Amino acid sequence: MRYSLSRFKVIPLPKWKANPITNPEAIFNKGATVLALYPQTTCFYKAIVDEIPIHIHDEYSLYFEDSSYPEGYAPAIKIPQRYVIQCPDKEAMTSKHLDRSKKRGKKL
């Protein structure tokens, strides 16, 4: 079986690490909802930022969603910056898809 995916559904990973000292606006805030690569998997899962990197080589500390824990989140795990990305807003994604479809003349 072969799967194909529209390039508009692909979220690129960052090419460089953000330096929290020179570019603090490029760092996700504590409490932000992000997608991050779960350790020893190939899947990105929703997580909450617990601690932000202080220096360029530091990692994020994240709480991953996990229904097997009473609070709904697993204990914090360190994740490299390059594997932490913005969590897409479903409404924004839907409206982008609608705009593209209208431009191409497609019916939904």
N, C-alpha and C positions, 0 to 999 in steps of 0.2 A: 504494500500500500504506500502511496506517495502523498505527501502533504505539501501544500503550497500556502504561502502567507503573503498578503499584500505588504509592500514595503511601507505603507502608511501605518501599519500596525506594529512595526519594529521600533523599539526604543533603543537608540544607540547608547553605549556606555561612554563615560567621559574618557577623553584621551589623556588628560593630565590630572594630577592631584591638585586640589585647591590649597593654597597657602593661607591658613587662618589669620596670619599676621598681616599680610599684604592685601588679601582679598576676603575679608570676613563675610561679605555678602554672598560668596559662593558656597558657604557652609550652611547645611540645614540646621535650623534652630532646635534646641532641646524641646521635646514634645511633638515635633513634626512627624507626620505620617509619611513614610518612605517605602520604597520597594528595595529589598536587599537580597543578595545571593545567600541562601542558607548554607552553612558550612557542609562540605562533603556532598553537595548536591549540584544539580545544574538548573535549579529552579529559584526564581525570585519570589519572595513572600512579603506580605505587608508587615511592617515593623514600626515601632515608635522609637525616636531618638532619645536615649538616656543621657549620654555624654557626647559632646562634640570634640573633634580633634583640636588640640591646642597648638601643635606644630605640624609641619607639612607631612611628616612620616607617621603621625599618630593615626589610629583607627577610630571609627565610631563605636560607641557602645549602644547596642540596640536590644529592645524587647520585641521578639517575634510573637505574632499571634499564635496561640496554641490553646485549643479548647480543652486539652487534658489537664490544664492547671486551673485551680479555682478562680484566679484573677483573670483568666483568659489570655495570659502572656507567659512565655517561658522566661527563665532568668536571663539577665543581660548577657549578650555575647559580643565580643569584639569583631568587627567586620572592616576590612580595608576600604578606604574611600572610594576606590574605583568600582566597587560592587554595590554602592548605595546610590540610588537614583530617585528622582522625583516620582511620587505616586500619581499616576494620571487621574485626572478628574473625569469620571464617567460622563458627566453632562458635557464637558468640553470636548471629549472624544466623540460623542454622538453628534454634536453640532458641527465639528470639523468634517465628519463623515458625510453629514447631510449637505454641507456646502460643496464638497468635492463631487457628490453625486449629482447635485443640481447643475454644476458647471459642465459635467459630462453628459447631461441630459438623461440620466438614468432615473427610473422610477424605483421607489423603495417599497 
